[in-house]
Amino acid sequence: MSDREKEGLTKLGSQGTQYKTDYDPTLLESFSNKHPDNDYFVKFNCLEFTSL
């Protein structure tokens, strides 16, 4: 991801993110899809998964 694509993102890739224990939708960040005309299939396999 280029610096230009990271504009406006403060948490994605940050090593200093402070994670809250309560629900906080302001933690969610997004970025533009480079190829909006493409269909995507995303599969995530993980024996153990923890989400903050």
Steps between C-alpha positions, in 0.01 A plus 500: 500500500650833398522804726226666295269204557568521874386864514241543771578162660632526854468145635563263208864392521564703813723336759366723778127432480328517837219243497188581696302230680159654425328515162622803310410537130755781464775233500386378158686644204457439129690558180402519134478184291756531220293270277129556576393313184662175620314234693681369807486177696670523836566190707662522840621177661634524849503246783472778754366848439472792739327818397525829682 
